[in-house]
């Protein structure tokens, strides 16, 4: 979809991009096609497109000849998508509130393709990680979010989100998207990535443990965890993995955090 096309549709329908919904419309047709070319639909029987907007990516997804379900929170845009692409299923609902499992229960290998609003990007990725039936997500995210997802230990970006993303999936950068390719122009650049889940199923207890470990990054892991476990148990678990009591969560490798969690859980039950 070209700049003039987007501007014309918004103008003729008197639509002002919503800050509440984080609407920034991709206006480069060549980029839209290139992004969809990255989407591997071999053996895929359903695509969920979250946030189709004005259909910049939808236009090329329909050419994949795979069942397409578009989920759009904005009723105005939902109506546009329904009229423009009558062959697809359109659900006008908040993607964070609708049931992804119910939506794809008839399919064996569904995937997600999305240009996520920046305001919900982290929440949507976590929801994907929790949804066992969907194994692959292609998504456009702000560059800073992606850098946190792939960050390594002892870096400023490394946090609980980094741990959960890397523990449950492999993340591949596919395409850098300049902020100038959107209307309105956002404050940040974006990256189109592929998130492919591994065999580590989402464990809510481990996820909560990780969040508490990183709750206050400047504090030691002992101080962050002392509301959950007795001090002697934490110290004993740290000794078993050769860590001292002054260590912070950001200094752990992901496999070390998992081992630490398992040891703590075992000691707490004794």
Secondary structure, DSSP 4 states (H G I P E B T S, - for coil): --HHHHHHHHHHTTPPPPTTTT--EE--HHHHHHHHHT---TT--EEEEE--TTTTTHHHHGGG-S-EEEEES-HHHHHHHHHH-TTSEEEES-TTTS-HHHHTTT-SSEEEEEE--GGGHHHHHHHHHH-TT--EEEEEEEHHHHHHHTPPTTSTT-SHHHHHHHHHEEEEEEEEE-GGGEES--SS-EEEEEEEE-S----HHHHHHHHHHTSSTTS-HHHHHTTTS-HHHHHHHHHHTT--TT--GGGS-HHHHHHHHHHHHHHHH-
